[in-house]
Amino acid sequence: MSVALEVRGLRIAFDGNPVVDDVSFAVDRGECIAIVGESGAGKSLSARALLGLTPTDADVSLDGLVVDGTDAAELSERAWRELRGAGIALVSQDALVSLDPLRRIGAEIAEPLLLHQIVRGRAARAERVRELLARVWMPDPERRSRQHPHELSGGLRQRALIASALAADPAVLVADEPTTALDATVQARILGLLREIVDAGTALVFISHDFAAVRRIADRVLVMKDGIVVESGPVAAVLESPQHDYTKRLIAATIHEPRASAPADSSALLIADEVSRSFDAVPAVVDASFALKDGRTLGIVGESGSGKTTLARMIVGVDAPDGGNLRWTSQRRVQLVHQNPLGAFDPRWTIGRSLREALEAGGVPRAQRAAGVARLLAEVDLAPELADRRPSALSGGQRQRAAIARALAADPEVLVLDEPVSALDPSVRERVLRLLGRVQQERQLTMILVSHDLDVVGAVADEVLVMQDGRIVEQGNTAEVFGAPQHAFTRELLAASGPAEL
């Protein structure tokens, strides 16, 4: 195999402070190299440097960069625009930010076809867009191509972004956390698709904090810490016999111990009786019946578009069912922690101001709000000085903890968490899960955890609902459902989320 991408001596600094230091690697055609590490390790910055997309205030130096036979170390922006898409393409981490909110999905995917003059004619481009959407398992590609990003779930948006990156058939694909927002079965399909693309001759740089995904797709792996590659080698060698202490800690953080024992049986706080919700005559939730028990954690799992988030929104009261009944047995304060904390915070406000607003809404007097902000930050293990920062200046883990703090400001009795750890690296995810466990115990909270990560749900949830196409197809004690699944879809989910053979 010939080399499709080679980078030598990549260094990136801000104000003289190095954040990426002497990173070098090469990727052959038909090979996948994974880059893993915690938030702030320099993974995404390194990935974007491969496409000439580093921030304007970054000081970037390179000993060499060759992309698909082109010396890209000193390319002008105009030359980069010609190379991006056809020579090298990016699947970004945040599909909601990366997709143009004013443009339909079909137009977004067609843009590379237009720019690189790959497909001529409107009808031919529309057909190619449908083929690309079908290739990434987008349900009803004809209808989805006419929708805007906000009309799609997180997983569907991510699939649209992957389809856009594949449109011009690039020689090198850089995928920055491409499966973060996807459920287990769709993730397995996307990883399978990416591996097929690699086997057909594309070079893939795969940025991820998901070691299960790395095991499934990568040939080699680089482990980064503080901008430096601390360990590298074949996937089997590094993940089975790690040599560096940091690698060992990362791998240990991905192993969840199942919940040892559920709390004693308790009364139902919420009873759902054949709850349904449709949008434009398309059913999102169909005849959902279950009970939420006091002091327990209920997990809701299923594929993107299965109705998980719609059901959670109805539980919180943000949306209302158009059939059936949701009945609280007594008045309860319920708060939602959103899937995307960066989008949920006002970007113009500091974290402190957002928390003060939440305390005000909860009835806390003005004189007590400053102390309340400090108390909330301490409760979620955030330093007090972070109150003066805006959301964009926080790491993903810090933003997620800030979102939890804002939800706690109203002193809720029920906390509904929509994918609270899906975008976090292993060690940060473990800290957030431990935080939630501690807060639940201290505040005697009842929690609902919506997640595509069955490993996490298995570790923290007492009961679980499995949803498919808007219906609850299986429910019960988590250990029993996951240990002896009765429905074929539950078995498919569990198989897709299990470890792959190295």
ZASE-840877 format. One line per 2 residues: their letters; for each residue y, z, x of N, C-alpha, C. Coordinates in steps of 0.02 Angstrom, whole numbers. Atoms other than C-alpha are relative to their C-alpha. Example, Ala and Ser with C-alpha at 12.3 -4.5 7.8 and 13.67 -1.06 7.14 Angstrom:
! ZASE-840877
as	-59:0:45:-225:390:615:60:0:45; -59:-3:-42:-53:357:684:55:37:-39;
***
This chain:
! ZASE-840877
ms	-60:0:42:0:0:0:62:0:44; -62:0:-37:176:-38:60:46:54:-25;
va	-47:-54:18:317:89:59:51:-27:-49; -50:19:50:427:78:-97:64:39:9;
le	-59:-43:-8:544:221:-55:-8:41:63; 0:-43:-59:588:308:107:68:32:8;
vr	-62:-36:-13:719:442:133:-10:43:62; 4:-38:-63:756:521:302:64:41:9;
gl	-56:-44:-18:866:669:344:53:7:-54; -48:-9:55:947:694:173:30:70:4;
ri	-36:-64:-1:1080:830:179:56:-4:-52; -53:-4:51:1195:883:37:33:68:5;
af	-37:-63:-5:1332:1014:49:59:-1:-48; -60:-9:40:1473:1081:-59:45:49:37;
dg	-48:-42:-36:1627:1150:29:-31:29:65; 30:-21:-63:1528:1159:190:-64:40:-6;
np	61:-40:11:1383:1255:111:-58:-47:-16; 56:46:12:1218:1159:127:-43:23:-58;
vv	45:-15:55:1113:1150:-30:-65:-42:5; 60:38:-18:990:1016:32:4:-13:74;
dd	-4:2:-73:945:1018:215:-60:-37:31; 49:39:-39:850:881:309:-64:-14:-39;
vs	58:19:40:736:821:170:-20:-72:17; 27:66:-18:626:674:220:-68:-10:-32;
fa	66:18:26:481:588:133:-1:-75:-15; 9:70:20:411:417:89:-52:-3:-56;
vd	47:10:56:320:355:-66:-23:-72:1; 28:68:3:204:206:-67:0:-26:-71;
rg	13:30:65:187:85:-210:-69:25:-23; 63:-26:26:53:155:-322:-14:72:18;
ec	9:-71:-19:83:335:-266:51:42:-38; -45:-49:30:159:487:-350:8:60:45;
ia	-14:-61:-38:242:625:-251:40:46:-46; -34:-50:41:294:784:-342:42:45:44;
iv	-43:-49:-33:438:897:-292:7:60:-46; 0:-60:41:424:1076:-355:42:53:34;
ge	-41:-55:-25:528:1233:-336:39:31:-56; -38:-35:51:637:1355:-431:67:-34:-12;
sg	-68:24:13:806:1317:-510:43:16:61; -43:-9:-58:932:1294:-370:-33:-17:66;
ag	35:17:-63:801:1237:-244:25:-65:30; -25:64:-25:886:1067:-228:-40:-60:-24;
ks	44:55:24:755:964:-321:40:-56:-33; -35:52:39:869:875:-444:54:-34:41;
ls	-51:30:-43:1009:849:-318:-32:-52:47; 35:46:-43:884:768:-200:-20:-63:-38;
ar	22:56:41:818:659:-341:59:-47:-15; -57:42:18:991:599:-391:29:-36:61;
al	-23:34:-61:1035:560:-210:-38:-65:12; 40:60:-9:896:432:-213:28:-59:-40;
lg	-31:52:41:997:336:-344:75:-4:11; -72:1:-12:1170:366:-269:39:34:-55;
lt	-32:-32:58:1213:484:-412:20:73:13; -21:-69:-14:1267:643:-322:72:11:-23;
pt	-68:-15:23:1426:732:-382:53:-24:50; -53:27:-43:1591:665:-315:23:50:52;
da	-22:-50:-49:1630:830:-228:-54:21:49; 55:-15:-46:1464:831:-135:9:-38:65;
dv	0:32:-66:1458:794:51:-72:-20:16; 68:26:-8:1304:683:72:-7:-38:65;
sl	15:39:-60:1231:621:235:-73:-18:1; 68:26:-2:1075:519:267:-14:-32:67;
dg	22:38:-58:980:461:419:-27:-68:-21; 25:63:24:904:325:311:-23:5:-72;
lv	24:4:69:867:272:131:-16:-73:-15; 23:67:16:765:118:88:-33:1:-68;
vd	25:3:68:732:75:-95:-24:-71:-14; 28:66:17:616:-70:-136:22:-54:50;
gt	-18:47:-53:655:-153:30:75:-7:13; -73:3:-8:844:-128:13:25:61:37;
da	-32:-55:-36:941:-23:139:56:27:-45; -46:-27:50:1031:91:16:44:55:28;
ae	-37:-56:-28:1108:216:137:76:-7:-7; -72:11:1:1281:136:132:21:-47:-57;
ls	-16:46:55:1281:42:-34:65:19:-35; -58:-10:43:1441:20:-133:-24:16:-71;
er	19:-16:69:1444:78:-314:-20:-63:-38; 18:63:33:1438:-103:-371:-71:-20:19;
aw	68:16:-21:1281:-133:-267:-51:48:-29; 45:-48:31:1204:26:-333:-14:-18:-73;
re	10:18:70:1230:-34:-512:-51:-57:-7; 49:54:1:1128:-189:-472:-70:25:17;
lr	65:-26:-21:990:-87:-391:-30:48:-51; 25:-47:50:979:48:-524:-27:-37:-60;
ga	31:32:58:866:3:-667:-56:-46:20; 51:48:-21:774:-141:-585:-37:23:63;
gi	32:-23:-62:743:-68:-411:-23:72:-6; 16:-71:7:746:118:-451:33:25:-64;
al	-25:-24:64:768:207:-618:-12:75:-6; 1:-73:8:795:386:-674:-16:19:-71;
vs	10:-35:63:722:487:-816:30:69:9; -36:-62:-11:844:631:-829:-33:59:-36;
qd	29:-61:26:804:811:-872:21:13:-72; -28:-18:65:916:828:-1026:13:-63:-40;
al	-5:62:38:888:687:-1149:60:0:-47; -55:-3:47:1021:748:-1271:66:-18:34;
vs	-61:15:-37:1156:737:-1137:-2:-71:27; 6:65:-33:1089:577:-1057:7:-58:-48;
ld	-6:54:49:1082:474:-1217:69:1:-31; -67:7:30:1247:409:-1288:-4:20:-73;
pl	6:-23:70:1273:505:-1452:26:-50:-52; -29:49:46:1369:358:-1528:-41:-64:-4;
rr	39:62:-4:1238:227:-1487:-69:10:-29; 67:-3:27:1077:190:-1579:-51:-4:56;
ig	52:-2:-51:915:217:-1484:-18:-70:24; 18:68:-18:873:32:-1488:50:-31:48;
ae	-52:27:-43:1040:-15:-1409:-3:32:69; 5:-35:-64:1016:117:-1274:-56:-30:44;
ia	57:27:-38:847:46:-1224:11:-73:18; -13:71:-13:908:-134:-1235:50:-11:57;
ep	-53:9:-50:1051:-102:-1112:-26:-25:67; 25:26:-64:946:-123:-952:-24:-73:-5;
ll	23:69:10:872:-283:-1025:59:-48:3; -61:41:-2:1050:-350:-1047:30:-2:69;
lh	-33:-4:-66:1119:-289:-881:-36:-42:52; 39:35:-51:978:-364:-780:-26:-67:-25;
qi	17:65:28:959:-516:-893:-76:-13:0; 74:4:0:773:-482:-915:-25:-36:-62;
vr	20:31:64:756:-532:-1098:62:-29:-33; -58:34:31:873:-658:-1179:-14:-8:-75;
gr	6:8:72:907:-667:-1365:-9:67:-34; 1:-64:35:935:-527:-1490:-69:17:-28;
aa	65:-12:31:768:-548:-1578:-52:19:53; 47:-14:-54:671:-549:-1414:12:70:28;
ra	-15:-67:-25:761:-393:-1354:-23:53:-49; 22:-48:50:728:-303:-1518:-76:9:2;
er	73:-4:-4:543:-345:-1503:-21:39:63; 17:-36:-62:540:-283:-1322:15:75:-7;
vr	-17:-71:12:626:-120:-1376:-56:33:-40; 54:-28:41:492:-92:-1508:-64:10:43;
el	59:-6:-44:356:-124:-1377:7:61:46; -11:-57:-46:434:3:-1258:-6:66:-37;
la	5:-62:39:450:135:-1395:-73:14:-18; 71:-10:14:269:107:-1445:-38:22:62;
rv	34:-17:-63:218:122:-1263:5:75:16; -8:-72:-12:286:300:-1257:-17:41:-63;
wm	25:-34:60:203:345:-1424:56:26:-45; -52:-17:48:363:346:-1526:-25:-18:-70;
pd	22:17:67:310:360:-1709:51:-43:-37; -43:45:39:380:223:-1822:57:-29:43;
pe	-51:25:-47:471:131:-1679:54:-42:-32; -50:41:34:558:11:-1797:56:43:-28;
rr	-50:-45:29:646:152:-1890:36:40:53; -31:-41:-52:676:259:-1735:51:-39:40;
sr	-46:40:-40:762:115:-1645:69:-5:-34; -64:4:36:897:117:-1781:34:67:-6;
qh	-29:-66:6:928:304:-1767:42:19:61; -40:-27:-55:1052:401:-1660:-37:60:31;
ph	36:-54:-33:996:534:-1535:-3:65:-40; 1:-64:36:1046:681:-1646:-49:1:-58;
el	48:4:54:925:618:-1778:-73:9:23; 67:-7:-28:776:640:-1662:-11:71:26;
sg	17:-64:-30:686:797:-1607:6:-5:76; -6:0:-73:695:849:-1424:-53:-43:33;
gl	54:40:-29:526:772:-1386:8:-74:-12; -10:71:15:568:608:-1472:58:-29:42;
rq	-55:22:-43:733:597:-1376:-25:-12:71; 25:7:-68:640:622:-1212:-42:-64:6;
ra	40:61:-1:519:483:-1256:45:-62:1; -47:56:0:666:367:-1293:31:-10:69;
li	-29:4:-67:740:408:-1123:-49:-30:49; 51:29:-44:577:366:-1035:-7:-75:-14;
as	4:71:18:568:201:-1130:58:-38:30; -59:33:-30:745:159:-1071:-9:-9:75;
al	9:4:-72:700:197:-890:-52:-53:19; 53:48:-14:546:85:-900:19:-71:-17;
aa	-17:65:29:639:-60:-981:2:-56:51; -8:53:-50:679:-155:-821:-57:-2:51;
dp	59:0:-43:509:-120:-741:18:15:73; -24:-15:-68:579:-31:-587:-57:9:50;
av	49:-10:-53:487:-25:-420:-11:75:13; 2:-72:-11:528:162:-404:26:35:-62;
lv	-21:-40:57:539:285:-547:9:72:23; -14:-70:-15:621:454:-521:2:37:-67;
ad	6:-36:63:570:572:-661:17:74:11; -24:-68:-9:668:735:-666:-19:42:-61;
ep	26:-41:56:570:857:-777:-10:-44:-63; 4:47:56:518:712:-892:-39:25:-59;
tt	42:-25:56:397:814:-998:20:69:-22; -22:-68:16:498:975:-1015:2:12:-75;
al	-10:-12:72:535:951:-1201:-59:-23:-42; 55:29:37:365:881:-1249:-56:50:-13;
da	57:-43:15:220:966:-1335:-60:-22:40; 57:9:-45:50:974:-1253:-33:-68:-7;
tv	35:64:8:-30:819:-1330:43:-58:21; -44:55:-20:121:707:-1307:12:3:75;
qa	-7:-6:-72:146:776:-1132:-59:-31:36; 60:29:-31:-33:730:-1090:2:-76:-4;
ri	-4:73:7:-3:554:-1157:52:-29:47; -54:25:-43:161:533:-1063:-22:3:73;
lg	25:-5:-69:82:596:-902:-53:-54:13; 49:54:-7:-61:476:-932:34:-68:8;
ll	-38:62:-5:64:335:-959:32:-7:69; -32:3:-66:160:379:-800:-52:-13:54;
re	52:11:-50:-3:385:-703:-24:-73:-3; 18:70:6:-50:213:-772:51:-45:35;
iv	-53:39:-31:118:147:-714:-5:5:76; 10:-9:-72:87:222:-541:-59:-42:24;
da	61:36:-20:-88:149:-533:11:-76:-1; -15:71:3:-13:-21:-577:46:-22:57;
gt	-39:19:-58:96:-13:-421:70:30:5; -66:-32:-3:254:86:-463:-3:64:42;
al	-6:-63:-37:308:226:-345:36:50:-45; -29:-51:44:347:387:-438:17:63:39;
vf	-22:-65:-24:449:537:-382:5:45:-61; 8:-41:60:404:674:-506:27:70:15;
is	-31:-66:-9:519:827:-513:-24:44:-58; 27:-41:54:440:970:-610:-8:72:23;
hd	19:-69:-12:416:1157:-625:-68:15:-31; 63:-8:36:254:1129:-722:-58:-19:46;
fa	54:14:-47:108:1147:-603:-59:-35:-33; 54:36:35:-16:1089:-736:15:-74:-2;
av	-19:71:0:82:926:-749:-7:-30:69; 6:24:-69:88:910:-560:-73:-13:17;
rr	71:10:-13:-100:932:-551:-26:-65:-32; 25:58:37:-125:795:-679:22:-67:30;
ia	-30:65:-15:-13:661:-605:10:-14:74; -24:12:-68:33:686:-422:-56:-9:51;
dr	44:7:-58:-52:631:-262:18:50:55; -25:-48:-50:57:735:-146:55:42:-31;
vl	-50:-45:27:176:879:-172:43:28:57; -47:-35:-44:331:947:-84:24:62:-36;
vm	-25:-62:28:381:1128:-114:67:15:32; -67:-12:-26:568:1161:-98:24:71:-16;
kd	-31:-65:9:658:1326:-76:66:0:37; -66:-3:-30:845:1344:-45:17:-64:38;
gi	-18:64:-28:861:1159:-7:-44:-25:56; 44:17:-56:721:1154:122:-71:-10:-26;
vv	70:9:16:545:1085:108:-40:50:41; 36:-53:-36:437:1237:150:-74:-14:5;
es	71:17:-3:267:1160:117:-11:-68:-32; 15:65:28:195:988:84:-72:-19:16;
gp	68:22:-13:28:900:74:-31:-27:-63; 36:21:60:-103:833:-46:0:54:-53;
va	-5:-48:54:-96:915:-217:-56:52:3; 56:-47:-1:-270:991:-205:8:52:55;
av	-6:-47:-56:-234:1068:-35:54:51:-12; -57:-45:9:-65:1142:-80:-11:48:-58;
le	6:-43:59:-107:1208:-254:-62:44:2; 60:-42:-4:-281:1272:-214:1:48:58;
sp	-3:-43:-59:-245:1343:-42:71:1:29; -69:-1:-25:-57:1371:-25:7:42:63;
qh	-9:-35:-64:0:1424:148:63:42:2; -64:-35:-3:180:1479:118:2:53:-55;
dy	-4:-54:49:215:1644:30:37:-21:-63; -39:22:58:343:1560:-83:-44:-42:-47;
tk	46:40:41:214:1432:-143:-49:44:-36; 47:-46:31:92:1572:-176:32:36:-60;
rl	-34:-35:55:222:1664:-283:12:-47:-59; -11:49:54:264:1506:-382:-63:-11:-40;
ia	63:13:34:82:1473:-422:-22:61:-40; 19:-62:35:51:1655:-469:40:8:-64;
at	-43:-8:59:196:1647:-593:-21:-45:-57; 23:44:54:108:1509:-691:-62:26:-35;
ih	62:-27:29:-43:1618:-730:19:57:-47; -16:-50:49:-18:1714:-892:-61:41:-19;
ep	54:-43:26:-124:1862:-940:6:2:-76; -3:-3:73:-170:1854:-1125:21:69:-23;
ra	-21:-63:30:-96:1989:-1236:-61:45:-9; 60:-43:-2:-214:2136:-1214:-21:22:-70;
sa	18:-23:67:-206:2205:-1390:61:-6:-45; -54:7:48:-103:2171:-1544:20:68:-28;
pa	-20:-63:32:-1:2309:-1626:-43:15:-62; 37:-19:60:-79:2404:-1769:24:-43:-59;
ds	-17:41:57:-83:2310:-1933:62:28:-35; -63:-22:29:84:2314:-2021:14:-40:-63;
sa	-17:32:63:166:2262:-2184:36:-66:12; -33:65:-6:236:2088:-2216:75:7:-11;
ll	-73:3:8:423:2064:-2190:21:-62:-40; -17:64:30:424:1883:-2248:-63:-32:-27;
ia	57:35:30:307:1791:-2365:23:-70:-19; -14:70:15:310:1601:-2371:-55:-25:-47;
de	47:24:50:230:1523:-2525:13:-74:-13; -3:73:10:203:1333:-2518:71:-27:10;
vs	-68:22:-16:371:1302:-2435:-1:-73:23; -5:70:-19:421:1119:-2419:73:-19:13;
rs	-67:27:-15:570:1023:-2349:-7:-73:20; -2:71:-16:606:837:-2344:70:-21:19;
fd	-64:30:-19:744:733:-2267:-3:-75:-16; 0:70:21:785:565:-2349:-69:-22:-23;
av	65:12:31:620:574:-2443:-57:0:51; 53:-6:-52:525:598:-2277:-18:74:7;
pa	18:-71:-4:428:763:-2282:0:26:72; 0:-33:-66:461:879:-2134:-45:61:1;
vv	45:-57:10:370:1034:-2198:-32:-7:-68; 37:11:63:236:1025:-2332:-43:61:-16;
da	42:-54:28:168:1174:-2431:-21:52:53; 14:-50:-52:181:1302:-2290:-5:69:-31;
sf	10:-68:25:110:1473:-2335:-24:44:57; 18:-47:-52:102:1621:-2217:38:65:-11;
al	-36:-64:2:159:1801:-2191:22:20:70; -27:-26:-63:269:1871:-2052:-4:76:-3;
kd	13:-72:3:217:2050:-2010:49:38:45; -49:-43:-33:333:2189:-1955:-23:19:71;
gr	13:-20:-68:342:2219:-1767:-44:-46:40; 45:46:-34:230:2072:-1723:37:-62:24;
tl	-27:64:-22:260:1906:-1637:-44:-55:-30; 34:57:30:215:1749:-1734:16:-63:40;
gi	-10:62:-36:191:1590:-1633:-8:-59:-47; 5:62:38:221:1418:-1709:-7:-57:50;
vg	13:54:-48:145:1271:-1614:-15:-64:-37; 13:65:29:125:1086:-1644:37:-53:40;
es	-33:55:-35:183:915:-1586:73:-5:-21; -68:16:20:363:856:-1589:-2:-35:-67;
gs	-1:30:66:407:811:-1767:-50:30:-48; 51:-30:44:271:925:-1838:31:47:-52;
gk	-34:-43:49:400:1031:-1932:14:70:26; -9:-68:-28:407:1182:-1814:72:24:-6;
tt	-70:-21:-1:596:1186:-1794:29:2:-70; -24:-2:69:629:1143:-1977:-22:64:-34;
la	24:-62:29:520:1289:-2029:40:59:27; -39:-54:-31:612:1403:-1906:70:3:-30;
rm	-68:2:29:781:1347:-1974:1:27:-71; 4:-28:68:726:1389:-2151:-10:76:2;
iv	10:-72:-7:667:1561:-2095:66:35:16; -64:-29:-19:837:1594:-2016:51:-5:-57;
gv	-48:10:55:927:1529:-2171:51:-54:15; -45:56:-16:1015:1384:-2083:-13:-58:-47;
da	20:53:47:919:1266:-2197:-37:33:-58; 32:-28:59:845:1292:-2370:-59:-45:-21;
pd	55:41:24:676:1235:-2438:18:-35:-64; -9:34:64:674:1107:-2576:-62:6:-44;
gg	60:-15:40:506:1170:-2638:-32:64:26; 32:-62:-20:410:1333:-2636:50:57:7;
nl	-41:-60:-2:479:1504:-2594:-9:37:66; -1:-45:-58:528:1607:-2441:29:66:-23;
rw	-22:-64:27:540:1791:-2487:-4:55:52; -1:-59:-42:596:1935:-2378:-15:60:-43;
ts	19:-59:40:519:2099:-2436:56:51:-2; -60:-41:1:682:2187:-2391:54:-37:39;
qr	-55:34:-35:853:2137:-2324:-8:7:76; 10:0:-73:836:2089:-2140:53:-41:34;
rv	-47:39:-41:957:2032:-2006:-41:-45:46; 39:49:-38:888:1873:-1927:47:-41:44;
ql	-39:40:-47:954:1782:-1774:-43:-53:33; 34:57:-31:908:1616:-1694:23:-8:72;
vh	-14:20:-69:898:1578:-1507:-18:-74:5; 9:72:4:922:1390:-1494:-41:-27:58;
qn	41:34:-50:813:1269:-1397:42:-20:61; -43:24:-55:960:1206:-1292:61:45:7;
pl	-57:-47:-5:1075:1350:-1238:63:-33:25; -60:33:-24:1193:1231:-1148:37:-33:-58;
ga	-31:31:58:1224:1137:-1310:22:50:-53; -15:-49:52:1230:1296:-1415:64:39:14;
fd	-62:-35:-17:1375:1376:-1319:59:-48:-2; -61:40:-5:1554:1314:-1334:16:-9:75;
pr	-9:10:-72:1579:1234:-1162:69:22:26; -67:-20:-21:1764:1283:-1161:7:75:8;
wt	-5:-74:1:1730:1469:-1183:-41:29:56; 42:-38:-47:1671:1593:-1054:-56:33:-39;
ig	56:-36:31:1508:1683:-1088:25:64:-33; -28:-61:28:1608:1842:-1115:34:-12:-68;
rs	-33:13:64:1713:1762:-1252:-51:-16:-55; 52:15:49:1557:1694:-1339:-34:65:-24;
lr	32:-63:19:1480:1868:-1336:48:43:-42; -49:-38:41:1641:1948:-1401:4:-27:-71;
ea	0:30:67:1642:1825:-1545:-61:22:-40; 61:-21:34:1462:1870:-1586:4:74:-21;
le	-9:-71:17:1504:2056:-1581:48:8:-58; -48:-2:55:1654:2025:-1695:-35:-18:-65;
ag	37:20:60:1541:1933:-1818:-48:54:-23; 45:-55:17:1424:2083:-1811:35:63:-22;
gv	-38:-57:26:1564:2200:-1863:19:52:52; -19:-48:-52:1597:2283:-1694:76:1:7;
pr	-73:-4:-6:1778:2347:-1683:24:-29:66; -28:33:-59:1891:2259:-1558:-2:45:62;
aq	-4:-46:-58:1909:2414:-1447:-68:10:33; 67:-11:-27:1720:2421:-1422:-33:-63:26;
ra	33:63:-16:1688:2237:-1386:-9:-9:75; 7:8:-73:1720:2239:-1197:-61:39:25;
ag	59:-40:-19:1594:2380:-1177:-63:-31:-27; 58:32:30:1478:2287:-1294:-24:-60:40;
va	17:57:-42:1484:2131:-1185:-37:23:62; 31:-27:-60:1443:2233:-1030:-70:26:-15;
rl	65:-28:19:1300:2319:-1121:-51:-56:-13; 44:56:15:1226:2154:-1183:-22:-36:63;
la	17:33:-63:1234:2074:-1011:-50:41:39; 47:-43:-36:1148:2224:-934:-69:-1:-33;
ev	64:-1:36:1014:2220:-1069:-43:-60:17; 38:60:-16:966:2042:-1022:1:-14:75;
dl	3:4:-74:980:2074:-834:47:-52:29; -52:44:-27:1139:1974:-805:56:42:31;
ap	-53:-36:-34:1274:2030:-683:64:-2:-42; -60:-2:42:1438:2084:-767:50:-54:15;
el	-49:52:-18:1541:1956:-671:-14:-67:-32; 16:64:33:1449:1815:-761:36:-7:-66;
ad	-38:4:62:1552:1857:-915:59:-47:7; -59:41:-12:1696:1761:-835:-18:-74:13;
rr	21:69:-12:1594:1601:-811:-12:-38:-65; 17:43:56:1575:1454:-928:-74:-18:4;
ps	73:15:0:1399:1398:-980:-22:-48:54; 20:50:-50:1399:1250:-860:-6:29:70;
al	2:-31:-66:1422:1369:-713:-59:48:8; 59:-43:-3:1261:1464:-753:-63:-43:10;
sg	64:34:-6:1084:1416:-706:-34:-1:-68; 36:4:63:959:1371:-842:-26:68:-24;
gq	26:-65:18:880:1543:-838:56:48:-21; -56:-42:19:1049:1630:-844:27:-18:-69;
rq	-23:21:67:1103:1525:-993:-47:24:-54; 48:-20:51:943:1566:-1085:6:75:-13;
ra	-9:-72:10:968:1753:-1056:65:14:-36; -64:-8:35:1149:1736:-1112:-8:-16:-75;
ai	12:17:70:1088:1652:-1272:-37:56:-36; 35:-57:29:969:1796:-1303:49:58:-11;
ar	-50:-53:7:1113:1919:-1272:44:-12:-61; -43:15:58:1220:1829:-1402:-37:13:-65;
al	39:-13:60:1079:1838:-1529:-7:75:-13; 8:-73:7:1058:2025:-1495:65:34:-21;
aa	-65:-30:16:1244:2055:-1523:4:22:-73; -2:-16:72:1216:2057:-1712:-51:53:-19;
dp	50:-52:11:1083:2193:-1692:-53:-23:-50; 48:27:48:947:2088:-1775:-64:41:-3;
ev	67:-29:5:780:2150:-1838:-54:-53:10; 45:56:-11:700:1977:-1826:34:-50:45;
lv	-26:49:-48:726:1858:-1680:-44:-62:-2; 36:64:3:678:1675:-1699:20:-40:62;
ld	-13:33:-64:662:1586:-1531:-31:-70:-1; 23:70:2:651:1395:-1528:-6:-25:72;
ep	13:24:-69:572:1340:-1362:43:38:51; -46:-38:-42:656:1482:-1265:-11:-6:75;
vs	14:4:-72:572:1448:-1097:-23:-69:22; 29:66:-15:527:1263:-1103:31:-33:60;
al	-34:34:-54:657:1208:-975:5:41:64; -7:-46:-56:633:1351:-852:-58:-6:49;
dp	53:1:-50:538:1354:-689:-44:62:-7; 50:-52:14:385:1468:-679:25:72:9;
sv	-20:-70:-12:462:1624:-601:55:22:-47; -53:-17:48:618:1619:-711:-29:8:-70;
re	32:-5:65:510:1588:-864:-35:68:-8; 35:-64:4:407:1743:-823:50:57:-9;
rv	-51:-53:7:565:1848:-805:27:2:-72; -25:2:69:628:1789:-975:-52:26:-49;
lr	53:-25:45:460:1823:-1058:-7:76:6; 3:-73:-8:455:1998:-982:61:33:-33;
ll	-61:-25:33:634:2023:-1042:-11:4:-75; 11:1:72:585:1973:-1219:-49:55:-20;
gr	48:-53:15:436:2091:-1215:33:69:2; -34:-65:-6:546:2236:-1157:48:10:-58;
vq	-49:-6:54:683:2200:-1285:-35:11:-67; 37:-9:63:555:2185:-1425:-23:72:-8;
qe	25:-69:4:482:2354:-1382:57:50:-10; -56:-47:4:650:2442:-1358:35:-4:-67;
rq	-36:9:63:728:2370:-1516:-45:-3:-61; 48:5:56:569:2365:-1621:10:-65:-39;
lt	-13:65:31:597:2181:-1654:-63:-33:-25; 51:48:20:491:2060:-1751:23:-68:26;
mi	-21:62:-31:489:1891:-1664:-43:-59:-25; 34:63:14:446:1711:-1706:14:-45:60;
lv	-6:41:-60:413:1601:-1554:-24:-71:-15; 16:71:9:420:1412:-1579:-8:-30:69;
sh	11:25:-68:344:1329:-1427:-54:-54:1; 53:48:-12:244:1181:-1365:-46:24:56;
dl	39:-27:-56:176:1288:-1222:-52:49:-27; 52:-42:29:11:1355:-1287:-18:58:45;
dv	14:-54:-47:-12:1458:-1129:46:59:-13; -50:-52:14:148:1555:-1166:-14:33:-67;
vg	14:-28:66:107:1575:-1350:-62:44:2; 61:-40:-5:-67:1637:-1307:12:67:34;
av	-13:-62:-37:8:1769:-1192:44:49:-39; -49:-46:31:143:1839:-1309:-7:7:-75;
ad	2:-1:73:99:1800:-1491:-61:36:-26; 55:-34:33:-7:1908:-1605:-36:-47:-49;
ev	28:50:45:-31:1774:-1738:31:-67:16; -25:66:-15:-8:1587:-1730:-10:-46:-60;
lv	6:55:49:26:1442:-1849:-5:-65:40; 6:66:-32:-33:1269:-1794:22:-52:-52;
mq	-28:48:47:69:1129:-1875:-14:-71:23; 9:71:-12:31:944:-1889:29:-38:-59;
dg	-30:42:53:136:818:-1986:28:42:-57; -32:-42:50:228:958:-2076:-44:51:-34;
ri	46:-46:33:73:1052:-2130:-28:51:49; 36:-50:-39:-3:1214:-2066:-74:-15:-6;
ve	70:20:3:-178:1157:-2021:-47:57:22; 41:-58:-19:-238:1322:-1946:46:59:14;
qg	-39:-60:-15:-174:1501:-1934:-46:60:4; 39:-61:-7:-233:1674:-1888:17:36:64;
nt	-8:-36:-63:-250:1795:-1743:-2:-50:57; -6:49:-53:-197:1702:-1586:-62:-5:43;
ae	60:0:-42:-347:1753:-1481:-58:-35:-35; 55:31:38:-466:1697:-1619:11:-74:-9;
vf	-15:71:10:-378:1532:-1655:-8:-39:65; 4:35:-64:-363:1485:-1472:-70:5:31;
ga	67:-9:-28:-535:1554:-1428:-53:-40:-35; 50:37:40:-630:1467:-1569:36:-41:-53;
pq	-39:40:48:-518:1334:-1649:-46:-35:-50; 40:30:53:-583:1268:-1815:23:-71:-16;
ha	-27:66:19:-469:1117:-1841:-1:-47:61; 3:49:-54:-487:958:-1738:66:-6:37;
ft	-65:6:-34:-300:952:-1703:13:59:46; -8:-58:-43:-299:1129:-1634:-41:-9:64;
re	41:13:-60:-442:1080:-1518:32:-52:45; -35:52:-39:-343:926:-1464:59:31:39;
ll	-56:-33:-34:-189:1033:-1425:-23:41:59; 25:-43:-53:-289:1157:-1324:-28:-40:58;
aa	27:43:-53:-378:1019:-1228:55:-31:40; -55:33:-34:-213:934:-1187:39:48:44;
sg	-39:-48:-38:-134:1095:-1124:-40:34:54; 43:-31:-50:-282:1148:-1018:9:-30:68;
pa	-7:26:-67:-291:1125:-831:-39:-64:11; 34:62:-18:-335:954:-763:-40:10:63;
el	40:-4:-61:-467:929:-631:39:-30:58; -33:27:-60:-399:905:-456:-45:-50:34;
***
